[in-house]
Amino acid sequence: MREKIIEHYGDTDDILFADGFDSCIIGFEPNLWKVVYSRNKCIQLLVDTGTDEEESVEYLEFNTFNCYMGKKTPIWVEDFKWNV
């Protein structure tokens, strides 16, 4: 997904990506010029490396989801898994 975003948008302005979370990208918001990440996928990524879920959520809330990195700070969305 990172490559597609760079291919379609990267030639006009810089894009801010979160290192290590490329597999968690779910889209790009062209009006705000921000990469969109799944919070659930980020949490699962850390769980898959051996961190328990509660620690993963706490770490990401403090170090990633709530960090402001300027006007191009990525968007972290809660993508619920709906049982319809």
Accessible surface in RSA format (square Angstrom, percent):
REM  Atomic radii and reference values for relative SASA: ProtOr
REM  Chains: A
REM  Algorithm: Lee & Richards
REM  Probe-radius: 1.40
REM  Slices: 20
REM RES _ NUM      All-atoms   Total-Side   Main-Chain    Non-polar    All polar
REM                ABS   REL    ABS   REL    ABS   REL    ABS   REL    ABS   REL
RES MET A   1   103.25  53.5  68.09  45.1  35.15  83.7  57.79  49.1  45.45  60.2
RES ARG A   2    64.64  27.1  63.89  32.6   0.74   1.8  13.56  18.5  51.08  31.0
RES GLU A   3   125.97  72.3 121.03  91.6   4.95  11.8  68.36 132.2  57.61  47.0
RES LYS A   4   131.94  64.4 131.56  80.7   0.38   0.9  74.94  67.5  56.99  60.7
RES ILE A   5     6.33   3.6   5.06   3.8   1.27   3.1   6.31   4.5   0.02   0.1
RES ILE A   6    84.74  48.2  80.95  60.3   3.79   9.1  80.95  58.3   3.79  10.3
RES GLU A   7   128.87  74.0  98.72  74.7  30.15  71.8  44.06  85.2  84.81  69.2
RES HIS A   8   120.49  65.9  95.09  66.1  25.40  65.0  58.59  60.4  61.89  72.0
RES TYR A   9    66.15  30.9  65.28  37.1   0.87   2.3  32.12  24.1  34.04  42.0
RES GLY A  10    29.99  37.0   0.00   N/A  29.99  37.0   7.38  20.3  22.60  50.6
RES ASP A  11   127.09  89.0  84.84  84.4  42.26  99.9  47.06 110.8  80.03  79.8
RES THR A  12   102.88  73.2  66.87  67.8  36.01  85.8  72.34  97.2  30.54  46.2
RES ASP A  13    68.86  48.2  58.64  58.4  10.22  24.2  20.32  47.8  48.54  48.4
RES ASP A  14   113.48  79.5 107.82 107.3   5.65  13.4  27.89  65.6  85.58  85.4
RES ILE A  15    27.31  15.5   3.48   2.6  23.83  57.4   4.14   3.0  23.18  62.9
RES LEU A  16    55.46  30.9  52.39  37.5   3.06   7.7  54.09  38.0   1.37   3.7
RES PHE A  17    24.34  12.2   8.95   5.5  15.38  40.0   9.01   5.5  15.32  43.8
RES ALA A  18    12.12  11.1   6.56  10.1   5.56  12.6  12.12  17.1   0.00   0.0
RES ASP A  19   122.49  85.8 102.71 102.2  19.78  46.8  37.20  87.6  85.28  85.1
RES GLY A  20    63.49  78.3   0.00   N/A  63.49  78.3  41.04 112.6  22.46  50.3
RES PHE A  21    23.24  11.6  23.24  14.4   0.00   0.0  23.24  14.1   0.00   0.0
RES ASP A  22    56.46  39.5  49.73  49.5   6.73  15.9  27.57  64.9  28.89  28.8
RES SER A  23    83.41  70.5  53.34  71.2  30.08  69.3  58.85 125.3  24.57  34.4
RES CYS A  24     1.19   0.9   1.19   1.3   0.00   0.0   0.00   0.0   1.19   1.3
RES ILE A  25     8.05   4.6   0.00   0.0   8.05  19.4   0.00   0.0   8.05  21.8
RES ILE A  26    64.47  36.7  37.68  28.1  26.79  64.6  40.35  29.1  24.12  65.5
RES GLY A  27    17.87  22.0   0.00   N/A  17.87  22.0  17.87  49.0   0.00   0.0
RES PHE A  28    31.88  15.9   6.42   4.0  25.46  66.2   6.42   3.9  25.46  72.9
RES GLU A  29    47.88  27.5  46.08  34.9   1.80   4.3  21.38  41.3  26.50  21.6
RES PRO A  30    62.46  45.5  51.62  47.1  10.83  39.4  51.70  42.7  10.75  66.8
RES ASN A  31   135.20  93.2 100.52  97.1  34.68  83.5  27.66  66.6 107.54 103.9
RES LEU A  32   104.88  58.4  91.37  65.4  13.51  34.0  95.46  67.0   9.42  25.4
RES TRP A  33    53.53  21.5  53.16  25.7   0.37   0.9  53.16  28.3   0.37   0.6
RES LYS A  34    42.46  20.7  41.77  25.6   0.69   1.7   5.33   4.8  37.13  39.6
RES VAL A  35     0.28   0.2   0.04   0.0   0.24   0.6   0.04   0.0   0.24   0.6
RES VAL A  36    21.25  14.0  21.25  19.2   0.00   0.0  21.25  18.5   0.00   0.0
RES TYR A  37     0.00   0.0   0.00   0.0   0.00   0.0   0.00   0.0   0.00   0.0
RES SER A  38     0.00   0.0   0.00   0.0   0.00   0.0   0.00   0.0   0.00   0.0
RES ARG A  39    48.81  20.5  48.81  24.9   0.00   0.0   6.25   8.5  42.55  25.8
RES ASN A  40    40.16  27.7  35.26  34.1   4.90  11.8  13.91  33.5  26.25  25.4
RES LYS A  41    94.22  46.0  89.21  54.7   5.01  11.9  53.91  48.5  40.31  42.9
RES CYS A  42     0.00   0.0   0.00   0.0   0.00   0.0   0.00   0.0   0.00   0.0
RES ILE A  43    22.33  12.7  22.33  16.6   0.00   0.0  22.33  16.1   0.00   0.0
RES GLN A  44    90.91  50.8  90.58  66.2   0.33   0.8  37.85  80.6  53.06  40.2
RES LEU A  45    52.87  29.4  50.48  36.1   2.39   6.0  52.48  36.9   0.39   1.0
RES LEU A  46    33.00  18.4  33.00  23.6   0.00   0.0  33.00  23.2   0.00   0.0
RES VAL A  47    47.04  31.0  38.28  34.7   8.76  21.1  38.28  33.3   8.76  23.8
RES ASP A  48   104.88  73.5  67.01  66.7  37.87  89.6  29.32  69.0  75.56  75.4
RES THR A  49   100.93  71.8  61.97  62.8  38.96  92.9  65.17  87.5  35.76  54.1
RES GLY A  50    70.09  86.4   0.00   N/A  70.09  86.4  36.79 101.0  33.31  74.6
RES THR A  51    43.21  30.7  35.68  36.2   7.53  17.9  18.03  24.2  25.17  38.1
RES ASP A  52    78.09  54.7  66.88  66.6  11.21  26.5  44.74 105.3  33.35  33.3
RES GLU A  53   113.54  65.2 109.07  82.5   4.47  10.6  29.49  57.0  84.05  68.6
RES GLU A  54   138.35  79.4 129.35  97.9   9.00  21.4  49.98  96.7  88.37  72.1
RES GLU A  55   101.69  58.4  96.86  73.3   4.83  11.5  35.94  69.5  65.76  53.7
RES SER A  56     0.00   0.0   0.00   0.0   0.00   0.0   0.00   0.0   0.00   0.0
RES VAL A  57    50.71  33.4  50.71  45.9   0.00   0.0  50.71  44.1   0.00   0.0
RES GLU A  58   121.92  70.0 115.80  87.6   6.13  14.6  42.36  81.9  79.56  65.0
RES TYR A  59   118.17  55.2 112.15  63.8   6.02  15.7  74.64  56.1  43.54  53.7
RES LEU A  60     0.00   0.0   0.00   0.0   0.00   0.0   0.00   0.0   0.00   0.0
RES GLU A  61    50.19  28.8  50.17  38.0   0.03   0.1  27.82  53.8  22.38  18.3
RES PHE A  62   163.42  81.8 147.47  91.3  15.95  41.5 152.80  92.6  10.62  30.4
RES ASN A  63    63.79  44.0  43.94  42.5  19.84  47.8  10.10  24.3  53.68  51.9
RES THR A  64    16.85  12.0  14.62  14.8   2.23   5.3   9.14  12.3   7.71  11.6
RES PHE A  65    17.37   8.7   0.75   0.5  16.62  43.2   0.75   0.5  16.62  47.6
RES ASN A  66   110.64  76.3  76.90  74.3  33.74  81.2  29.94  72.1  80.70  78.0
RES CYS A  67    46.24  35.0  37.32  41.6   8.93  21.0  15.86  40.2  30.39  32.8
RES TYR A  68   168.77  78.8 138.39  78.7  30.37  79.0 112.85  84.8  55.92  68.9
RES MET A  69    89.82  46.5  60.56  40.1  29.26  69.7  40.68  34.6  49.13  65.1
RES GLY A  70    26.28  32.4   0.00   N/A  26.28  32.4  23.91  65.6   2.36   5.3
RES LYS A  71   159.48  77.8 144.47  88.6  15.01  35.7  93.92  84.5  65.56  69.8
RES LYS A  72    35.85  17.5  34.43  21.1   1.42   3.4  22.32  20.1  13.54  14.4
RES THR A  73    12.88   9.2  12.82  13.0   0.06   0.2  12.82  17.2   0.06   0.1
RES PRO A  74     6.40   4.7   0.00   0.0   6.40  23.3   0.00   0.0   6.40  39.8
RES ILE A  75    45.97  26.2  42.41  31.6   3.56   8.6  45.97  33.1   0.00   0.0
RES TRP A  76    30.79  12.4   9.00   4.4  21.79  51.2   9.00   4.8  21.79  35.4
RES VAL A  77    47.88  31.5  44.50  40.3   3.38   8.1  47.88  41.6   0.00   0.0
RES GLU A  78    79.22  45.5  56.80  43.0  22.41  53.4  29.30  56.7  49.92  40.8
RES ASP A  79    45.05  31.6  36.89  36.7   8.15  19.3  27.91  65.7  17.13  17.1
RES PHE A  80   122.14  61.1 105.89  65.6  16.25  42.3 106.75  64.7  15.39  44.0
RES LYS A  81   172.64  84.2 144.86  88.9  27.78  66.1 104.27  93.9  68.37  72.8
RES TRP A  82   188.88  75.8 161.52  78.2  27.35  64.2 143.79  76.7  45.08  73.1
RES ASN A  83   156.70 108.1 115.92 112.0  40.78  98.2  38.29  92.2 118.41 114.4
RES VAL A  84   182.78 120.3 110.48 100.0  72.30 174.2 138.14 120.0  44.63 121.1
END  Absolute sums over single chains surface
CHAIN  1 A     5845.4       4642.9       1202.5       3199.0       2646.4
END  Absolute sums over all chains
TOTAL          5845.4       4642.9       1202.5       3199.0       2646.4
